[in-house]
Each structure stands twice: as structure tokens, then as C-alpha cells.
């Protein structure tokens, strides 16, 4: 049970990180404020570092990870493009990213509770990812 919950939790983190990186990539070129751009770039880099850890752990379990749900990814892309077509401001981007962070935090906490038998290392990675999402949402509040 521990191994099964561990792999499932790592898969969800993997999908969440891929979704986060993709979302940042979708908006980064629209950001005008240099400090805001740095927050997003730094967060993307931290996501990539965590994903390396996750991939290493998944390899040990001979698992290839998980991609984001294509419907969720498509809807996110569509929402981003519709909102940006109406208003390309940093305020709009901060709103979109904050929504994404909040959804990520909610989902990851749900998975932490659901896969409670996961090992401590995978739980730690999940908590670090949650903290990263929460920190970004706080850091970019001034751009809302």
C-alpha cells in the first residue's frame, strides 16, 4: 500500500508541475513588469527542480509519471487566451496565475489526504510544491 500510494502521489505532483510550467510558459511573454517576470521565472525553475526529484523517484518505481489531464489543460489554455485577448495586462496574468496556484494547492492537499500511506519523502515533495504555489500566489498579489 505504501508503494502504491507513493507512486500515485508522485504522479499527481508530476502532472501538477507540468501544468504549472505550461501555464507559466503560456503567459510569460505577456508580462511587462520585470519583477513579476522574475517571480514567474524563478517559480518555473523551482518547479523544474522538484520535477527532477519526482522523476528520479518515479524511475526507482519503474513508473513514467503522469501528464496533466488534456481537458483541464485545454480549458486552462482557452481561458488564458480568451482573457489575454481581452486584456493583456499584468493584472490579468496575476489573476490567471493566482487561480492556477489556488487550484494546485487545493488538488495537492486533496491528494495528500487521499494517499496518506505514501512515504514521507513523497509527502515532503508534495508539501514543498504546495508551499511553492502558495508563495507565488502571495508574491504576485500586488499585481492583481
Short mmCIF file of the C-alpha atoms (twelve columns), coordinates in Angstrom:
data_MODEL
# 
_entry.id   MODEL 
# 
loop_
_atom_site.group_PDB 
_atom_site.id 
_atom_site.type_symbol 
_atom_site.label_atom_id 
_atom_site.label_alt_id 
_atom_site.label_comp_id 
_atom_site.label_asym_id 
_atom_site.label_seq_id 
_atom_site.Cartn_x 
_atom_site.Cartn_y 
_atom_site.Cartn_z 
_atom_site.pdbx_PDB_model_num 
ATOM 1   C CA . UNK A 1   0.000  0.000  0.000   1 
ATOM 2   C CA . UNK A 2   2.843  2.404  0.805   1 
ATOM 3   C CA . UNK A 3   4.456  1.939  -2.591  1 
ATOM 4   C CA . UNK A 4   1.132  2.265  -4.428  1 
ATOM 5   C CA . UNK A 5   0.166  5.491  -2.619  1 
ATOM 6   C CA . UNK A 6   3.695  6.853  -3.059  1 
ATOM 7   C CA . UNK A 7   3.606  6.322  -6.830  1 
ATOM 8   C CA . UNK A 8   0.107  7.794  -7.102  1 
ATOM 9   C CA . UNK A 9   1.074  10.884 -5.119  1 
ATOM 10  C CA . UNK A 10  4.232  11.374 -7.172  1 
ATOM 11  C CA . UNK A 11  2.213  11.042 -10.383 1 
ATOM 12  C CA . UNK A 12  -0.175 13.768 -9.271  1 
ATOM 13  C CA . UNK A 13  2.741  16.027 -8.369  1 
ATOM 14  C CA . UNK A 14  4.282  15.306 -11.759 1 
ATOM 15  C CA . UNK A 15  1.064  16.257 -13.569 1 
ATOM 16  C CA . UNK A 16  0.658  19.370 -11.406 1 
ATOM 17  C CA . UNK A 17  4.188  20.553 -12.061 1 
ATOM 18  C CA . UNK A 18  3.804  20.040 -15.795 1 
ATOM 19  C CA . UNK A 19  0.556  22.023 -15.687 1 
ATOM 20  C CA . UNK A 20  2.219  24.809 -13.691 1 
ATOM 21  C CA . UNK A 21  5.199  25.079 -16.021 1 
ATOM 22  C CA . UNK A 22  2.911  25.075 -19.046 1 
ATOM 23  C CA . UNK A 23  0.738  27.815 -17.534 1 
ATOM 24  C CA . UNK A 24  3.744  29.998 -16.779 1 
ATOM 25  C CA . UNK A 25  5.050  29.434 -20.313 1 
ATOM 26  C CA . UNK A 26  1.650  30.475 -21.711 1 
ATOM 27  C CA . UNK A 27  1.769  33.907 -20.039 1 
ATOM 28  C CA . UNK A 28  5.440  34.766 -19.548 1 
ATOM 29  C CA . UNK A 29  5.861  36.596 -22.853 1 
ATOM 30  C CA . UNK A 30  2.901  38.869 -21.993 1 
ATOM 31  C CA . UNK A 31  4.301  40.061 -18.645 1 
ATOM 32  C CA . UNK A 32  5.576  43.627 -18.736 1 
ATOM 33  C CA . UNK A 33  6.847  44.145 -15.170 1 
ATOM 34  C CA . UNK A 34  10.387 42.790 -14.711 1 
ATOM 35  C CA . UNK A 35  9.842  41.848 -11.065 1 
ATOM 36  C CA . UNK A 36  6.664  39.939 -11.922 1 
ATOM 37  C CA . UNK A 37  8.507  38.173 -14.751 1 
ATOM 38  C CA . UNK A 38  11.257 37.206 -12.286 1 
ATOM 39  C CA . UNK A 39  8.732  35.742 -9.823  1 
ATOM 40  C CA . UNK A 40  7.290  33.590 -12.595 1 
ATOM 41  C CA . UNK A 41  10.682 32.544 -13.987 1 
ATOM 42  C CA . UNK A 42  12.012 31.668 -10.527 1 
ATOM 43  C CA . UNK A 43  8.897  29.661 -9.736  1 
ATOM 44  C CA . UNK A 44  9.168  27.814 -13.051 1 
ATOM 45  C CA . UNK A 45  12.791 26.961 -12.222 1 
ATOM 46  C CA . UNK A 46  11.805 25.648 -8.774  1 
ATOM 47  C CA . UNK A 47  9.051  23.559 -10.374 1 
ATOM 48  C CA . UNK A 48  11.638 22.063 -12.728 1 
ATOM 49  C CA . UNK A 49  13.959 21.207 -9.802  1 
ATOM 50  C CA . UNK A 50  11.137 19.479 -7.928  1 
ATOM 51  C CA . UNK A 51  10.179 17.625 -11.087 1 
ATOM 52  C CA . UNK A 52  13.717 16.269 -11.372 1 
ATOM 53  C CA . UNK A 53  13.378 14.841 -7.853  1 
ATOM 54  C CA . UNK A 54  9.997  13.367 -8.731  1 
ATOM 55  C CA . UNK A 55  11.276 11.807 -11.947 1 
ATOM 56  C CA . UNK A 56  14.188 10.216 -10.067 1 
ATOM 57  C CA . UNK A 57  11.805 8.717  -7.518  1 
ATOM 58  C CA . UNK A 58  9.386  7.511  -10.193 1 
ATOM 59  C CA . UNK A 59  12.266 5.823  -12.041 1 
ATOM 60  C CA . UNK A 60  13.013 3.806  -8.905  1 
ATOM 61  C CA . UNK A 61  9.425  2.554  -9.012  1 
ATOM 62  C CA . UNK A 62  9.711  1.992  -12.785 1 
ATOM 63  C CA . UNK A 63  6.902  4.478  -13.425 1 
ATOM 64  C CA . UNK A 64  6.813  7.061  -16.189 1 
ATOM 65  C CA . UNK A 65  4.770  9.663  -14.321 1 
ATOM 66  C CA . UNK A 66  1.636  11.399 -15.470 1 
ATOM 67  C CA . UNK A 67  0.738  14.172 -17.868 1 
ATOM 68  C CA . UNK A 68  -1.904 16.746 -16.963 1 
ATOM 69  C CA . UNK A 69  -5.478 15.923 -17.878 1 
ATOM 70  C CA . UNK A 70  -5.804 17.031 -21.534 1 
ATOM 71  C CA . UNK A 71  -9.260 18.508 -20.943 1 
ATOM 72  C CA . UNK A 72  -8.076 20.530 -17.938 1 
ATOM 73  C CA . UNK A 73  -5.004 21.662 -19.851 1 
ATOM 74  C CA . UNK A 74  -7.084 22.651 -22.868 1 
ATOM 75  C CA . UNK A 75  -9.596 24.559 -20.777 1 
ATOM 76  C CA . UNK A 76  -6.780 26.370 -18.971 1 
ATOM 77  C CA . UNK A 77  -5.176 27.307 -22.286 1 
ATOM 78  C CA . UNK A 78  -8.507 28.537 -23.645 1 
ATOM 79  C CA . UNK A 79  -9.296 30.593 -20.526 1 
ATOM 80  C CA . UNK A 80  -5.830 32.131 -20.640 1 
ATOM 81  C CA . UNK A 81  -6.072 33.060 -24.300 1 
ATOM 82  C CA . UNK A 82  -9.609 34.466 -24.033 1 
ATOM 83  C CA . UNK A 83  -8.711 36.620 -21.034 1 
ATOM 84  C CA . UNK A 84  -5.448 37.797 -22.589 1 
ATOM 85  C CA . UNK A 85  -7.178 38.643 -25.884 1 
ATOM 86  C CA . UNK A 86  -9.442 40.992 -23.937 1 
ATOM 87  C CA . UNK A 87  -6.763 42.405 -21.624 1 
ATOM 88  C CA . UNK A 88  -3.022 41.664 -21.806 1 
ATOM 89  C CA . UNK A 89  -2.254 43.428 -18.535 1 
ATOM 90  C CA . UNK A 90  -0.115 42.115 -15.707 1 
ATOM 91  C CA . UNK A 91  -3.268 42.291 -13.584 1 
ATOM 92  C CA . UNK A 92  -4.991 39.733 -15.829 1 
ATOM 93  C CA . UNK A 93  -1.934 37.484 -15.780 1 
ATOM 94  C CA . UNK A 94  -1.656 37.708 -11.981 1 
ATOM 95  C CA . UNK A 95  -5.330 36.775 -11.735 1 
ATOM 96  C CA . UNK A 96  -4.883 33.742 -14.006 1 
ATOM 97  C CA . UNK A 97  -1.746 32.543 -12.216 1 
ATOM 98  C CA . UNK A 98  -3.324 33.051 -8.781  1 
ATOM 99  C CA . UNK A 99  -6.319 30.945 -9.836  1 
ATOM 100 C CA . UNK A 100 -3.937 28.242 -11.065 1 
ATOM 101 C CA . UNK A 101 -1.936 28.294 -7.849  1 
ATOM 102 C CA . UNK A 102 -5.091 28.031 -5.756  1 
ATOM 103 C CA . UNK A 103 -6.362 25.084 -7.798  1 
ATOM 104 C CA . UNK A 104 -2.965 23.405 -7.484  1 
ATOM 105 C CA . UNK A 105 -2.862 23.872 -3.714  1 
ATOM 106 C CA . UNK A 106 -6.389 22.509 -3.365  1 
ATOM 107 C CA . UNK A 107 -5.680 19.464 -5.549  1 
ATOM 108 C CA . UNK A 108 -2.352 18.653 -3.929  1 
ATOM 109 C CA . UNK A 109 -3.814 18.837 -0.435  1 
ATOM 110 C CA . UNK A 110 -6.614 16.535 -1.568  1 
ATOM 111 C CA . UNK A 111 -4.055 14.035 -2.889  1 
ATOM 112 C CA . UNK A 112 -2.006 14.260 0.318   1 
ATOM 113 C CA . UNK A 113 -5.124 13.236 2.237   1 
ATOM 114 C CA . UNK A 114 -6.148 10.600 -0.300  1 
ATOM 115 C CA . UNK A 115 -2.726 8.916  -0.476  1 
ATOM 116 C CA . UNK A 116 -1.962 9.040  3.226   1 
ATOM 117 C CA . UNK A 117 0.053  5.806  3.106   1 
ATOM 118 C CA . UNK A 118 2.630  7.415  0.771   1 
ATOM 119 C CA . UNK A 119 6.183  7.527  2.044   1 
ATOM 120 C CA . UNK A 120 7.474  10.599 3.853   1 
ATOM 121 C CA . UNK A 121 9.778  11.690 1.036   1 
ATOM 122 C CA . UNK A 122 6.939  11.927 -1.488  1 
ATOM 123 C CA . UNK A 123 4.783  13.731 1.083   1 
ATOM 124 C CA . UNK A 124 7.644  16.172 1.666   1 
ATOM 125 C CA . UNK A 125 7.945  16.873 -2.060  1 
ATOM 126 C CA . UNK A 126 4.193  17.450 -2.232  1 
ATOM 127 C CA . UNK A 127 4.328  19.870 0.693   1 
ATOM 128 C CA . UNK A 128 7.230  21.748 -0.901  1 
ATOM 129 C CA . UNK A 129 5.230  22.042 -4.105  1 
ATOM 130 C CA . UNK A 130 2.215  23.324 -2.162  1 
ATOM 131 C CA . UNK A 131 4.441  25.885 -0.436  1 
ATOM 132 C CA . UNK A 132 5.874  26.976 -3.775  1 
ATOM 133 C CA . UNK A 133 2.375  27.537 -5.183  1 
ATOM 134 C CA . UNK A 134 1.231  29.396 -2.068  1 
ATOM 135 C CA . UNK A 135 4.326  31.597 -2.089  1 
ATOM 136 C CA . UNK A 136 3.869  32.554 -5.743  1 
ATOM 137 C CA . UNK A 137 0.224  33.486 -5.137  1 
ATOM 138 C CA . UNK A 138 1.318  35.711 -2.231  1 
ATOM 139 C CA . UNK A 139 4.275  37.233 -4.106  1 
ATOM 140 C CA . UNK A 140 2.158  38.305 -7.072  1 
ATOM 141 C CA . UNK A 141 -0.774 39.757 -5.106  1 
ATOM 142 C CA . UNK A 142 0.471  43.273 -5.675  1 
ATOM 143 C CA . UNK A 143 -0.017 42.791 -9.419  1 
ATOM 144 C CA . UNK A 144 -3.731 41.956 -9.036  1 
# 
